[in-house]
Amino acid sequence: MISRLAKISDVPGITIIHKELFPGEMANSHNQVKSEYHRVYVTVDSHDTILGYVIYQVIDGEAEIYFFGVKEEFQSQKIGQELFNYSIEELKKEKINKITLEVKESNLAARKIYEKFGFINVGIRPRYYHDEDGIIYVWEDKTI
Ligand SMILES: CC(C)(COP(=O)(O)OP(=O)(O)OC[C@H]1O[C@@H](n2cnc3c(N)ncnc32)[C@H](O)[C@@H]1OP(=O)(O)O)[C@@H](O)C(=O)NCCC(=O)NCCS
């Protein structure tokens, strides 16, 4: 299992997982893989099959997580953690020192991983997801 920057040829694999995890939410990963304002990272197995992906928007030295997911049957096997760690290290190499994200209040698995990586809960967007609140998390490295 390795993590790396996504290529255009990864888009179909990303799309399969994206549709499974976020039905009805457009990702446009084809454009994002090519865009200078986005970073798309994937974790793949030994056959180069995509197990997980994370999409960031990157502007003015700051990043925002758009989507982060691991294929359902491979969840809770540390793949998300490996990918998240890799992506943050890559962003740090680019001198990105602030990452924000928003997550459903009830998504305890994702919130746990964010908190494990030092993301701080800085606020709530009430009813952001219609049926529930969105929690805003921020990670900052002031040494960068
Ligand atoms: C959130 C997600 C990306 C995490 O990836 P993963 O590969 O399943 O997570 P990992 O196995 O790397 O686990 C990392 C940490 O997350 C937490 N975690 C993972 N699965 C969990 C679960 N089912 N319940 C509670 N915590 C969980 C744990 O703290 C774990 O660390 P630990 O094992 O040392 O305790 C994945 O579960 C997923 O795709 N979920 C659906 C999509 C989603 O909600 N994306 C995030 C919002 S945009």
The ligand as an SDF file (V2000), in Angstrom:
LIG
                    3D

 48 50  0  0  0  0  0  0  0  0999 V2000
  -13.2440    8.7380    7.7100 C   0  0  0  0  0  0  0  0  0  0  0  0
  -12.4470    7.6980    6.9190 C   0  0  0  0  0  0  0  0  0  0  0  0
  -11.7830    8.3690    5.7130 C   0  0  0  0  0  0  0  0  0  0  0  0
  -11.3500    7.1320    7.8630 C   0  0  0  0  0  0  0  0  0  0  0  0
  -10.5600    6.1940    7.1480 O   0  0  0  0  0  0  0  0  0  0  0  0
  -10.2930    4.7410    7.7390 P   0  0  0  0  0  0  0  0  0  0  0  0
   -9.3030    4.0840    6.8680 O   0  0  0  0  0  0  0  0  0  0  0  0
  -11.6030    4.0500    7.9190 O   0  0  0  0  0  0  0  0  0  0  0  0
   -9.6740    5.0970    9.1670 O   0  0  0  0  0  0  0  0  0  0  0  0
   -8.3970    4.4320    9.8770 P   0  0  0  0  0  0  0  0  0  0  0  0
   -8.5520    2.9350    9.8880 O   0  0  0  0  0  0  0  0  0  0  0  0
   -7.1450    4.9690    9.2990 O   0  0  0  0  0  0  0  0  0  0  0  0
   -8.5700    4.9400   11.3680 O   0  0  0  0  0  0  0  0  0  0  0  0
   -7.9490    6.1040   11.8480 C   0  0  0  0  0  0  0  0  0  0  0  0
   -8.6080    6.5170   13.1440 C   0  0  0  0  0  0  0  0  0  0  0  0
   -9.9670    6.8860   12.8760 O   0  0  0  0  0  0  0  0  0  0  0  0
  -10.8000    6.4290   13.9210 C   0  0  0  0  0  0  0  0  0  0  0  0
  -11.7800    5.4780   13.3720 N   0  0  0  0  0  0  0  0  0  0  0  0
  -11.6870    4.7510   12.2260 C   0  0  0  0  0  0  0  0  0  0  0  0
  -12.8050    4.0320   12.0390 N   0  0  0  0  0  0  0  0  0  0  0  0
  -13.6160    4.3080   13.0770 C   0  0  0  0  0  0  0  0  0  0  0  0
  -14.9140    3.9120   13.4410 C   0  0  0  0  0  0  0  0  0  0  0  0
  -15.6150    3.0450   12.6980 N   0  0  0  0  0  0  0  0  0  0  0  0
  -15.4650    4.4430   14.5780 N   0  0  0  0  0  0  0  0  0  0  0  0
  -14.7620    5.3300   15.3320 C   0  0  0  0  0  0  0  0  0  0  0  0
  -13.5190    5.7520   15.0280 N   0  0  0  0  0  0  0  0  0  0  0  0
  -12.9510    5.2520   13.9230 C   0  0  0  0  0  0  0  0  0  0  0  0
   -9.9130    5.8090   14.9570 C   0  0  0  0  0  0  0  0  0  0  0  0
   -9.5330    6.8220   15.8720 O   0  0  0  0  0  0  0  0  0  0  0  0
   -8.7020    5.3910   14.1760 C   0  0  0  0  0  0  0  0  0  0  0  0
   -7.5490    5.3840   14.9280 O   0  0  0  0  0  0  0  0  0  0  0  0
   -7.2430    4.1410   15.9200 P   0  0  0  0  0  0  0  0  0  0  0  0
   -7.5090    2.8990   15.1360 O   0  0  0  0  0  0  0  0  0  0  0  0
   -5.7910    4.3220   16.2860 O   0  0  0  0  0  0  0  0  0  0  0  0
   -8.1610    4.3180   17.0720 O   0  0  0  0  0  0  0  0  0  0  0  0
  -13.3340    6.5200    6.4330 C   0  0  0  0  0  0  0  0  0  0  0  0
  -13.9290    5.8920    7.5200 O   0  0  0  0  0  0  0  0  0  0  0  0
  -14.4070    6.9400    5.4310 C   0  0  0  0  0  0  0  0  0  0  0  0
  -14.1840    6.9390    4.2190 O   0  0  0  0  0  0  0  0  0  0  0  0
  -15.6120    7.2940    5.9100 N   0  0  0  0  0  0  0  0  0  0  0  0
  -16.7390    7.6510    5.0060 C   0  0  0  0  0  0  0  0  0  0  0  0
  -16.5140    8.9880    4.3070 C   0  0  0  0  0  0  0  0  0  0  0  0
  -16.2920   10.1000    5.2900 C   0  0  0  0  0  0  0  0  0  0  0  0
  -17.0100   10.2120    6.2830 O   0  0  0  0  0  0  0  0  0  0  0  0
  -15.2890   10.9550    5.0150 N   0  0  0  0  0  0  0  0  0  0  0  0
  -14.9280   12.0620    5.8970 C   0  0  0  0  0  0  0  0  0  0  0  0
  -15.8360   13.2220    5.7940 C   0  0  0  0  0  0  0  0  0  0  0  0
  -15.5480   14.2000    4.3690 S   0  0  0  0  0  0  0  0  0  0  0  0
  1  2  1  0
  2  3  1  0
  2  4  1  0
  2 36  1  0
  4  5  1  0
  5  6  1  0
  6  7  2  0
  6  8  1  0
  6  9  1  0
  9 10  1  0
 10 11  2  0
 10 12  1  0
 10 13  1  0
 13 14  1  0
 14 15  1  0
 15 16  1  0
 15 30  1  0
 16 17  1  0
 17 18  1  0
 17 28  1  0
 18 19  1  0
 18 27  1  0
 19 20  2  0
 20 21  1  0
 21 22  1  0
 21 27  2  0
 22 23  1  0
 22 24  2  0
 24 25  1  0
 25 26  2  0
 26 27  1  0
 28 29  1  0
 28 30  1  0
 30 31  1  0
 31 32  1  0
 32 33  2  0
 32 34  1  0
 32 35  1  0
 36 37  1  0
 36 38  1  0
 38 39  2  0
 38 40  1  0
 40 41  1  0
 41 42  1  0
 42 43  1  0
 43 44  2  0
 43 45  1  0
 45 46  1  0
 46 47  1  0
 47 48  1  0
M  END
$$$$
